[in-house]
Amino acid sequence: MISYEPFWEMMKEKGISGYALVNTYGLCKSEVRRLKQDHNFNIFFIDHLCTLFDCDIQDIVAHVRTGGGQNHG
């Protein structure tokens, strides 16, 4: 499962609110809501966030292992 918890931690450290994401950084309210709910985003949106906040992808997303996955090694 993909989690956007690193993104929210980074926003907290930078003092950026959900309100500022919409009104200062130009994200749509629906995008902010989807980020909070760990919805899927395409890689282009993730790239946009990395560019917007001058950060790396691991500052935006984390992979969280869930039970029942198959090992394809």
PyMOL Python script that loads the backbone (N, CA, C, O; Angstrom):
from pymol import cmd

cmd.read_pdbstr("""\
ATOM      1  N   MET A   1       0.849  -1.174   0.000  1.00  0.00           N
ATOM      2  CA  MET A   1       0.000   0.000   0.000  1.00  0.00           C
ATOM      3  C   MET A   1       0.897   1.240   0.000  1.00  0.00           C
ATOM      4  O   MET A   1       1.947   1.261   0.642  1.00  0.00           O
ATOM      5  N   ILE A   2       0.475   2.249  -0.714  1.00  0.00           N
ATOM      6  CA  ILE A   2       1.190   3.514  -0.759  1.00  0.00           C
ATOM      7  C   ILE A   2       0.591   4.464   0.281  1.00  0.00           C
ATOM      8  O   ILE A   2      -0.626   4.625   0.376  1.00  0.00           O
ATOM      9  N   SER A   3       1.473   5.082   1.050  1.00  0.00           N
ATOM     10  CA  SER A   3       1.054   6.044   2.061  1.00  0.00           C
ATOM     11  C   SER A   3       1.684   7.400   1.747  1.00  0.00           C
ATOM     12  O   SER A   3       2.839   7.480   1.327  1.00  0.00           O
ATOM     13  N   TYR A   4       0.924   8.440   1.954  1.00  0.00           N
ATOM     14  CA  TYR A   4       1.429   9.807   1.780  1.00  0.00           C
ATOM     15  C   TYR A   4       1.799  10.438   3.113  1.00  0.00           C
ATOM     16  O   TYR A   4       1.914  11.660   3.210  1.00  0.00           O
ATOM     17  N   GLU A   5       1.986   9.625   4.134  1.00  0.00           N
ATOM     18  CA  GLU A   5       2.370  10.120   5.449  1.00  0.00           C
ATOM     19  C   GLU A   5       3.665  10.942   5.396  1.00  0.00           C
ATOM     20  O   GLU A   5       3.759  11.966   6.073  1.00  0.00           O
ATOM     21  N   PRO A   6       4.677  10.518   4.600  1.00  0.00           N
ATOM     22  CA  PRO A   6       5.872  11.362   4.519  1.00  0.00           C
ATOM     23  C   PRO A   6       5.572  12.778   4.011  1.00  0.00           C
ATOM     24  O   PRO A   6       6.187  13.746   4.458  1.00  0.00           O
ATOM     25  N   PHE A   7       4.636  12.888   3.089  1.00  0.00           N
ATOM     26  CA  PHE A   7       4.237  14.204   2.574  1.00  0.00           C
ATOM     27  C   PHE A   7       3.669  15.062   3.690  1.00  0.00           C
ATOM     28  O   PHE A   7       4.040  16.227   3.834  1.00  0.00           O
ATOM     29  N   TRP A   8       2.764  14.485   4.487  1.00  0.00           N
ATOM     30  CA  TRP A   8       2.127  15.252   5.570  1.00  0.00           C
ATOM     31  C   TRP A   8       3.122  15.602   6.662  1.00  0.00           C
ATOM     32  O   TRP A   8       3.022  16.666   7.273  1.00  0.00           O
ATOM     33  N   GLU A   9       4.087  14.715   6.915  1.00  0.00           N
ATOM     34  CA  GLU A   9       5.135  15.032   7.889  1.00  0.00           C
ATOM     35  C   GLU A   9       5.981  16.202   7.390  1.00  0.00           C
ATOM     36  O   GLU A   9       6.322  17.102   8.158  1.00  0.00           O
ATOM     37  N   MET A  10       6.318  16.182   6.089  1.00  0.00           N
ATOM     38  CA  MET A  10       7.094  17.267   5.508  1.00  0.00           C
ATOM     39  C   MET A  10       6.306  18.582   5.561  1.00  0.00           C
ATOM     40  O   MET A  10       6.876  19.631   5.861  1.00  0.00           O
ATOM     41  N   MET A  11       5.008  18.533   5.273  1.00  0.00           N
ATOM     42  CA  MET A  11       4.184  19.745   5.318  1.00  0.00           C
ATOM     43  C   MET A  11       4.152  20.304   6.743  1.00  0.00           C
ATOM     44  O   MET A  11       4.224  21.517   6.941  1.00  0.00           O
ATOM     45  N   LYS A  12       4.046  19.419   7.722  1.00  0.00           N
ATOM     46  CA  LYS A  12       4.029  19.854   9.124  1.00  0.00           C
ATOM     47  C   LYS A  12       5.355  20.526   9.489  1.00  0.00           C
ATOM     48  O   LYS A  12       5.372  21.577  10.129  1.00  0.00           O
ATOM     49  N   GLU A  13       6.470  19.903   9.072  1.00  0.00           N
ATOM     50  CA  GLU A  13       7.790  20.475   9.354  1.00  0.00           C
ATOM     51  C   GLU A  13       7.964  21.851   8.711  1.00  0.00           C
ATOM     52  O   GLU A  13       8.599  22.735   9.285  1.00  0.00           O
ATOM     53  N   LYS A  14       7.398  22.024   7.519  1.00  0.00           N
ATOM     54  CA  LYS A  14       7.520  23.292   6.799  1.00  0.00           C
ATOM     55  C   LYS A  14       6.450  24.298   7.209  1.00  0.00           C
ATOM     56  O   LYS A  14       6.482  25.452   6.781  1.00  0.00           O
ATOM     57  N   GLY A  15       5.501  23.862   8.041  1.00  0.00           N
ATOM     58  CA  GLY A  15       4.434  24.758   8.487  1.00  0.00           C
ATOM     59  C   GLY A  15       3.432  25.077   7.396  1.00  0.00           C
ATOM     60  O   GLY A  15       2.863  26.168   7.373  1.00  0.00           O
ATOM     61  N   ILE A  16       3.208  24.129   6.485  1.00  0.00           N
ATOM     62  CA  ILE A  16       2.285  24.333   5.366  1.00  0.00           C
ATOM     63  C   ILE A  16       0.984  23.590   5.658  1.00  0.00           C
ATOM     64  O   ILE A  16       0.991  22.381   5.886  1.00  0.00           O
ATOM     65  N   SER A  17      -0.115  24.308   5.650  1.00  0.00           N
ATOM     66  CA  SER A  17      -1.427  23.727   5.945  1.00  0.00           C
ATOM     67  C   SER A  17      -2.112  23.235   4.671  1.00  0.00           C
ATOM     68  O   SER A  17      -1.687  23.544   3.558  1.00  0.00           O
ATOM     69  N   GLY A  18      -3.172  22.469   4.859  1.00  0.00           N
ATOM     70  CA  GLY A  18      -3.996  22.053   3.733  1.00  0.00           C
ATOM     71  C   GLY A  18      -4.572  23.256   3.004  1.00  0.00           C
ATOM     72  O   GLY A  18      -4.689  23.250   1.779  1.00  0.00           O
ATOM     73  N   TYR A  19      -4.927  24.273   3.749  1.00  0.00           N
ATOM     74  CA  TYR A  19      -5.433  25.513   3.167  1.00  0.00           C
ATOM     75  C   TYR A  19      -4.390  26.135   2.249  1.00  0.00           C
ATOM     76  O   TYR A  19      -4.711  26.567   1.142  1.00  0.00           O
ATOM     77  N   ALA A  20      -3.142  26.181   2.706  1.00  0.00           N
ATOM     78  CA  ALA A  20      -2.061  26.757   1.893  1.00  0.00           C
ATOM     79  C   ALA A  20      -1.793  25.918   0.650  1.00  0.00           C
ATOM     80  O   ALA A  20      -1.446  26.462  -0.399  1.00  0.00           O
ATOM     81  N   LEU A  21      -1.948  24.596   0.754  1.00  0.00           N
ATOM     82  CA  LEU A  21      -1.744  23.749  -0.428  1.00  0.00           C
ATOM     83  C   LEU A  21      -2.667  24.170  -1.561  1.00  0.00           C
ATOM     84  O   LEU A  21      -2.280  24.149  -2.730  1.00  0.00           O
ATOM     85  N   VAL A  22      -3.881  24.550  -1.210  1.00  0.00           N
ATOM     86  CA  VAL A  22      -4.860  24.972  -2.216  1.00  0.00           C
ATOM     87  C   VAL A  22      -4.640  26.420  -2.625  1.00  0.00           C
ATOM     88  O   VAL A  22      -4.569  26.726  -3.815  1.00  0.00           O
ATOM     89  N   ASN A  23      -4.532  27.298  -1.659  1.00  0.00           N
ATOM     90  CA  ASN A  23      -4.542  28.732  -1.946  1.00  0.00           C
ATOM     91  C   ASN A  23      -3.181  29.342  -2.268  1.00  0.00           C
ATOM     92  O   ASN A  23      -3.114  30.403  -2.889  1.00  0.00           O
ATOM     93  N   THR A  24      -2.114  28.697  -1.859  1.00  0.00           N
ATOM     94  CA  THR A  24      -0.775  29.208  -2.150  1.00  0.00           C
ATOM     95  C   THR A  24      -0.074  28.382  -3.218  1.00  0.00           C
ATOM     96  O   THR A  24       0.592  28.928  -4.098  1.00  0.00           O
ATOM     97  N   TYR A  25      -0.227  27.059  -3.138  1.00  0.00           N
ATOM     98  CA  TYR A  25       0.509  26.169  -4.032  1.00  0.00           C
ATOM     99  C   TYR A  25      -0.313  25.666  -5.219  1.00  0.00           C
ATOM    100  O   TYR A  25       0.225  24.992  -6.098  1.00  0.00           O
ATOM    101  N   GLY A  26      -1.603  25.983  -5.254  1.00  0.00           N
ATOM    102  CA  GLY A  26      -2.426  25.693  -6.422  1.00  0.00           C
ATOM    103  C   GLY A  26      -2.951  24.277  -6.567  1.00  0.00           C
ATOM    104  O   GLY A  26      -3.413  23.902  -7.645  1.00  0.00           O
ATOM    105  N   LEU A  27      -2.890  23.476  -5.503  1.00  0.00           N
ATOM    106  CA  LEU A  27      -3.488  22.150  -5.589  1.00  0.00           C
ATOM    107  C   LEU A  27      -5.003  22.278  -5.494  1.00  0.00           C
ATOM    108  O   LEU A  27      -5.518  23.210  -4.877  1.00  0.00           O
ATOM    109  N   CYS A  28      -5.701  21.349  -6.099  1.00  0.00           N
ATOM    110  CA  CYS A  28      -7.163  21.323  -6.012  1.00  0.00           C
ATOM    111  C   CYS A  28      -7.569  20.750  -4.651  1.00  0.00           C
ATOM    112  O   CYS A  28      -6.857  19.925  -4.078  1.00  0.00           O
ATOM    113  N   LYS A  29      -8.702  21.189  -4.152  1.00  0.00           N
ATOM    114  CA  LYS A  29      -9.213  20.652  -2.889  1.00  0.00           C
ATOM    115  C   LYS A  29      -9.353  19.141  -2.969  1.00  0.00           C
ATOM    116  O   LYS A  29      -9.065  18.432  -2.004  1.00  0.00           O
ATOM    117  N   SER A  30      -9.800  18.643  -4.132  1.00  0.00           N
ATOM    118  CA  SER A  30      -9.978  17.197  -4.291  1.00  0.00           C
ATOM    119  C   SER A  30      -8.634  16.465  -4.236  1.00  0.00           C
ATOM    120  O   SER A  30      -8.570  15.339  -3.741  1.00  0.00           O
ATOM    121  N   GLU A  31      -7.563  17.083  -4.736  1.00  0.00           N
ATOM    122  CA  GLU A  31      -6.234  16.462  -4.665  1.00  0.00           C
ATOM    123  C   GLU A  31      -5.773  16.369  -3.222  1.00  0.00           C
ATOM    124  O   GLU A  31      -5.233  15.343  -2.808  1.00  0.00           O
ATOM    125  N   VAL A  32      -5.978  17.414  -2.461  1.00  0.00           N
ATOM    126  CA  VAL A  32      -5.596  17.415  -1.051  1.00  0.00           C
ATOM    127  C   VAL A  32      -6.388  16.349  -0.300  1.00  0.00           C
ATOM    128  O   VAL A  32      -5.826  15.612   0.510  1.00  0.00           O
ATOM    129  N   ARG A  33      -7.668  16.266  -0.562  1.00  0.00           N
ATOM    130  CA  ARG A  33      -8.522  15.258   0.079  1.00  0.00           C
ATOM    131  C   ARG A  33      -8.040  13.852  -0.278  1.00  0.00           C
ATOM    132  O   ARG A  33      -7.963  12.983   0.591  1.00  0.00           O
ATOM    133  N   ARG A  34      -7.715  13.626  -1.557  1.00  0.00           N
ATOM    134  CA  ARG A  34      -7.244  12.312  -1.998  1.00  0.00           C
ATOM    135  C   ARG A  34      -5.891  11.969  -1.375  1.00  0.00           C
ATOM    136  O   ARG A  34      -5.639  10.808  -1.051  1.00  0.00           O
ATOM    137  N   LEU A  35      -5.020  12.960  -1.206  1.00  0.00           N
ATOM    138  CA  LEU A  35      -3.745  12.722  -0.527  1.00  0.00           C
ATOM    139  C   LEU A  35      -3.980  12.277   0.916  1.00  0.00           C
ATOM    140  O   LEU A  35      -3.325  11.354   1.400  1.00  0.00           O
ATOM    141  N   LYS A  36      -4.912  12.934   1.597  1.00  0.00           N
ATOM    142  CA  LYS A  36      -5.206  12.598   2.986  1.00  0.00           C
ATOM    143  C   LYS A  36      -5.764  11.189   3.112  1.00  0.00           C
ATOM    144  O   LYS A  36      -5.589  10.536   4.141  1.00  0.00           O
ATOM    145  N   GLN A  37      -6.441  10.719   2.059  1.00  0.00           N
ATOM    146  CA  GLN A  37      -7.068   9.397   2.089  1.00  0.00           C
ATOM    147  C   GLN A  37      -6.210   8.321   1.417  1.00  0.00           C
ATOM    148  O   GLN A  37      -6.681   7.206   1.196  1.00  0.00           O
ATOM    149  N   ASP A  38      -4.955   8.647   1.090  1.00  0.00           N
ATOM    150  CA  ASP A  38      -4.016   7.710   0.467  1.00  0.00           C
ATOM    151  C   ASP A  38      -4.543   7.111  -0.838  1.00  0.00           C
ATOM    152  O   ASP A  38      -4.340   5.928  -1.110  1.00  0.00           O
ATOM    153  N   HIS A  39      -5.217   7.927  -1.636  1.00  0.00           N
ATOM    154  CA  HIS A  39      -5.682   7.470  -2.946  1.00  0.00           C
ATOM    155  C   HIS A  39      -4.515   7.380  -3.916  1.00  0.00           C
ATOM    156  O   HIS A  39      -3.428   7.895  -3.653  1.00  0.00           O
ATOM    157  N   ASN A  40      -4.758   6.723  -5.034  1.00  0.00           N
ATOM    158  CA  ASN A  40      -3.736   6.598  -6.060  1.00  0.00           C
ATOM    159  C   ASN A  40      -3.571   7.893  -6.846  1.00  0.00           C
ATOM    160  O   ASN A  40      -4.540   8.605  -7.109  1.00  0.00           O
ATOM    161  N   PHE A  41      -2.327   8.185  -7.217  1.00  0.00           N
ATOM    162  CA  PHE A  41      -2.001   9.301  -8.092  1.00  0.00           C
ATOM    163  C   PHE A  41      -1.039   8.795  -9.141  1.00  0.00           C
ATOM    164  O   PHE A  41      -0.282   7.857  -8.893  1.00  0.00           O
ATOM    165  N   ASN A  42      -1.061   9.409 -10.314  1.00  0.00           N
ATOM    166  CA  ASN A  42      -0.088   9.003 -11.319  1.00  0.00           C
ATOM    167  C   ASN A  42       1.274   9.604 -11.000  1.00  0.00           C
ATOM    168  O   ASN A  42       1.390  10.531 -10.199  1.00  0.00           O
ATOM    169  N   ILE A  43       2.287   9.064 -11.634  1.00  0.00           N
ATOM    170  CA  ILE A  43       3.658   9.467 -11.343  1.00  0.00           C
ATOM    171  C   ILE A  43       3.910  10.925 -11.725  1.00  0.00           C
ATOM    172  O   ILE A  43       4.785  11.573 -11.151  1.00  0.00           O
ATOM    173  N   PHE A  44       3.155  11.439 -12.682  1.00  0.00           N
ATOM    174  CA  PHE A  44       3.315  12.836 -13.091  1.00  0.00           C
ATOM    175  C   PHE A  44       2.898  13.788 -11.969  1.00  0.00           C
ATOM    176  O   PHE A  44       3.516  14.836 -11.784  1.00  0.00           O
ATOM    177  N   PHE A  45       1.853  13.427 -11.221  1.00  0.00           N
ATOM    178  CA  PHE A  45       1.423  14.248 -10.092  1.00  0.00           C
ATOM    179  C   PHE A  45       2.467  14.199  -8.974  1.00  0.00           C
ATOM    180  O   PHE A  45       2.774  15.219  -8.357  1.00  0.00           O
ATOM    181  N   ILE A  46       3.009  13.004  -8.719  1.00  0.00           N
ATOM    182  CA  ILE A  46       4.051  12.859  -7.708  1.00  0.00           C
ATOM    183  C   ILE A  46       5.271  13.697  -8.109  1.00  0.00           C
ATOM    184  O   ILE A  46       5.879  14.361  -7.269  1.00  0.00           O
ATOM    185  N   ASP A  47       5.618  13.659  -9.391  1.00  0.00           N
ATOM    186  CA  ASP A  47       6.723  14.470  -9.902  1.00  0.00           C
ATOM    187  C   ASP A  47       6.439  15.956  -9.693  1.00  0.00           C
ATOM    188  O   ASP A  47       7.330  16.717  -9.314  1.00  0.00           O
ATOM    189  N   HIS A  48       5.206  16.360  -9.940  1.00  0.00           N
ATOM    190  CA  HIS A  48       4.807  17.759  -9.742  1.00  0.00           C
ATOM    191  C   HIS A  48       5.013  18.173  -8.280  1.00  0.00           C
ATOM    192  O   HIS A  48       5.524  19.259  -8.006  1.00  0.00           O
ATOM    193  N   LEU A  49       4.613  17.305  -7.344  1.00  0.00           N
ATOM    194  CA  LEU A  49       4.802  17.611  -5.922  1.00  0.00           C
ATOM    195  C   LEU A  49       6.286  17.723  -5.575  1.00  0.00           C
ATOM    196  O   LEU A  49       6.684  18.613  -4.824  1.00  0.00           O
ATOM    197  N   CYS A  50       7.103  16.823  -6.120  1.00  0.00           N
ATOM    198  CA  CYS A  50       8.552  16.869  -5.869  1.00  0.00           C
ATOM    199  C   CYS A  50       9.139  18.185  -6.374  1.00  0.00           C
ATOM    200  O   CYS A  50       9.976  18.793  -5.708  1.00  0.00           O
ATOM    201  N   THR A  51       8.701  18.616  -7.544  1.00  0.00           N
ATOM    202  CA  THR A  51       9.183  19.868  -8.112  1.00  0.00           C
ATOM    203  C   THR A  51       8.692  21.057  -7.292  1.00  0.00           C
ATOM    204  O   THR A  51       9.461  21.963  -6.969  1.00  0.00           O
ATOM    205  N   LEU A  52       7.406  21.041  -6.961  1.00  0.00           N
ATOM    206  CA  LEU A  52       6.782  22.141  -6.225  1.00  0.00           C
ATOM    207  C   LEU A  52       7.438  22.362  -4.868  1.00  0.00           C
ATOM    208  O   LEU A  52       7.626  23.500  -4.438  1.00  0.00           O
ATOM    209  N   PHE A  53       7.785  21.262  -4.195  1.00  0.00           N
ATOM    210  CA  PHE A  53       8.327  21.369  -2.837  1.00  0.00           C
ATOM    211  C   PHE A  53       9.830  21.071  -2.774  1.00  0.00           C
ATOM    212  O   PHE A  53      10.397  20.929  -1.691  1.00  0.00           O
ATOM    213  N   ASP A  54      10.465  20.980  -3.945  1.00  0.00           N
ATOM    214  CA  ASP A  54      11.914  20.768  -4.038  1.00  0.00           C
ATOM    215  C   ASP A  54      12.362  19.633  -3.118  1.00  0.00           C
ATOM    216  O   ASP A  54      13.196  19.813  -2.230  1.00  0.00           O
ATOM    217  N   CYS A  55      11.776  18.452  -3.363  1.00  0.00           N
ATOM    218  CA  CYS A  55      12.067  17.304  -2.513  1.00  0.00           C
ATOM    219  C   CYS A  55      12.194  16.044  -3.367  1.00  0.00           C
ATOM    220  O   CYS A  55      12.001  16.086  -4.582  1.00  0.00           O
ATOM    221  N   ASP A  56      12.516  14.934  -2.727  1.00  0.00           N
ATOM    222  CA  ASP A  56      12.629  13.644  -3.392  1.00  0.00           C
ATOM    223  C   ASP A  56      11.346  12.846  -3.200  1.00  0.00           C
ATOM    224  O   ASP A  56      10.530  13.154  -2.331  1.00  0.00           O
ATOM    225  N   ILE A  57      11.183  11.814  -4.027  1.00  0.00           N
ATOM    226  CA  ILE A  57       9.953  11.024  -4.003  1.00  0.00           C
ATOM    227  C   ILE A  57       9.708  10.398  -2.621  1.00  0.00           C
ATOM    228  O   ILE A  57       8.559  10.285  -2.191  1.00  0.00           O
ATOM    229  N   GLN A  58      10.768   9.995  -1.931  1.00  0.00           N
ATOM    230  CA  GLN A  58      10.582   9.397  -0.608  1.00  0.00           C
ATOM    231  C   GLN A  58      10.094  10.414   0.429  1.00  0.00           C
ATOM    232  O   GLN A  58       9.666  10.034   1.519  1.00  0.00           O
ATOM    233  N   ASP A  59      10.158  11.704   0.090  1.00  0.00           N
ATOM    234  CA  ASP A  59       9.580  12.733   0.950  1.00  0.00           C
ATOM    235  C   ASP A  59       8.068  12.859   0.735  1.00  0.00           C
ATOM    236  O   ASP A  59       7.378  13.537   1.496  1.00  0.00           O
ATOM    237  N   ILE A  60       7.568  12.201  -0.306  1.00  0.00           N
ATOM    238  CA  ILE A  60       6.147  12.272  -0.660  1.00  0.00           C
ATOM    239  C   ILE A  60       5.421  10.974  -0.321  1.00  0.00           C
ATOM    240  O   ILE A  60       4.354  10.998   0.293  1.00  0.00           O
ATOM    241  N   VAL A  61       5.997   9.849  -0.719  1.00  0.00           N
ATOM    242  CA  VAL A  61       5.313   8.555  -0.572  1.00  0.00           C
ATOM    243  C   VAL A  61       6.181   7.545   0.166  1.00  0.00           C
ATOM    244  O   VAL A  61       7.407   7.644   0.196  1.00  0.00           O
ATOM    245  N   ALA A  62       5.501   6.577   0.758  1.00  0.00           N
ATOM    246  CA  ALA A  62       6.166   5.429   1.382  1.00  0.00           C
ATOM    247  C   ALA A  62       5.361   4.186   1.035  1.00  0.00           C
ATOM    248  O   ALA A  62       4.134   4.231   0.947  1.00  0.00           O
ATOM    249  N   HIS A  63       6.057   3.091   0.842  1.00  0.00           N
ATOM    250  CA  HIS A  63       5.383   1.806   0.643  1.00  0.00           C
ATOM    251  C   HIS A  63       5.232   1.139   1.995  1.00  0.00           C
ATOM    252  O   HIS A  63       6.204   0.963   2.730  1.00  0.00           O
ATOM    253  N   VAL A  64       3.994   0.767   2.316  1.00  0.00           N
ATOM    254  CA  VAL A  64       3.694   0.109   3.579  1.00  0.00           C
ATOM    255  C   VAL A  64       3.265  -1.308   3.255  1.00  0.00           C
ATOM    256  O   VAL A  64       2.277  -1.527   2.553  1.00  0.00           O
ATOM    257  N   ARG A  65       4.020  -2.271   3.775  1.00  0.00           N
ATOM    258  CA  ARG A  65       3.682  -3.671   3.504  1.00  0.00           C
ATOM    259  C   ARG A  65       2.387  -4.041   4.230  1.00  0.00           C
ATOM    260  O   ARG A  65       2.159  -3.663   5.379  1.00  0.00           O
ATOM    261  N   THR A  66       1.560  -4.784   3.522  1.00  0.00           N
ATOM    262  CA  THR A  66       0.326  -5.306   4.113  1.00  0.00           C
ATOM    263  C   THR A  66       0.379  -6.827   4.021  1.00  0.00           C
ATOM    264  O   THR A  66       1.097  -7.370   3.180  1.00  0.00           O
ATOM    265  N   GLY A  67      -0.346  -7.499   4.848  1.00  0.00           N
ATOM    266  CA  GLY A  67      -0.347  -8.954   4.835  1.00  0.00           C
ATOM    267  C   GLY A  67      -0.943  -9.536   3.564  1.00  0.00           C
ATOM    268  O   GLY A  67      -1.724  -8.877   2.879  1.00  0.00           O
ATOM    269  N   GLY A  68      -0.574 -10.768   3.253  1.00  0.00           N
ATOM    270  CA  GLY A  68      -1.175 -11.477   2.128  1.00  0.00           C
ATOM    271  C   GLY A  68      -0.520 -11.262   0.793  1.00  0.00           C
ATOM    272  O   GLY A  68      -0.995 -11.796  -0.210  1.00  0.00           O
ATOM    273  N   GLY A  69       0.561 -10.495   0.739  1.00  0.00           N
ATOM    274  CA  GLY A  69       1.225 -10.266  -0.535  1.00  0.00           C
ATOM    275  C   GLY A  69       2.024 -11.470  -0.975  1.00  0.00           C
ATOM    276  O   GLY A  69       2.442 -12.279  -0.146  1.00  0.00           O
ATOM    277  N   GLN A  70       2.239 -11.595  -2.268  1.00  0.00           N
ATOM    278  CA  GLN A  70       3.024 -12.694  -2.809  1.00  0.00           C
ATOM    279  C   GLN A  70       4.449 -12.245  -3.025  1.00  0.00           C
ATOM    280  O   GLN A  70       4.704 -11.094  -3.379  1.00  0.00           O
ATOM    281  N   ASN A  71       5.372 -13.155  -2.809  1.00  0.00           N
ATOM    282  CA  ASN A  71       6.781 -12.868  -3.057  1.00  0.00           C
ATOM    283  C   ASN A  71       7.122 -13.301  -4.477  1.00  0.00           C
ATOM    284  O   ASN A  71       7.043 -14.485  -4.807  1.00  0.00           O
ATOM    285  N   HIS A  72       7.498 -12.353  -5.305  1.00  0.00           N
ATOM    286  CA  HIS A  72       7.813 -12.654  -6.708  1.00  0.00           C
ATOM    287  C   HIS A  72       9.309 -12.677  -6.931  1.00  0.00           C
ATOM    288  O   HIS A  72       9.770 -12.283  -8.001  1.00  0.00           O
ATOM    289  N   GLY A  73      10.078 -13.125  -5.961  1.00  0.00           N
ATOM    290  CA  GLY A  73      11.519 -13.099  -6.064  1.00  0.00           C
ATOM    291  C   GLY A  73      12.055 -14.332  -6.630  1.00  0.00           C
ATOM    292  O   GLY A  73      13.269 -14.465  -6.783  1.00  0.00           O
TER     293      GLY A  73
END
""", "prot")
cmd.dss("prot")
cmd.show_as("cartoon", "prot")
cmd.util.cbc("prot")
cmd.orient("prot")
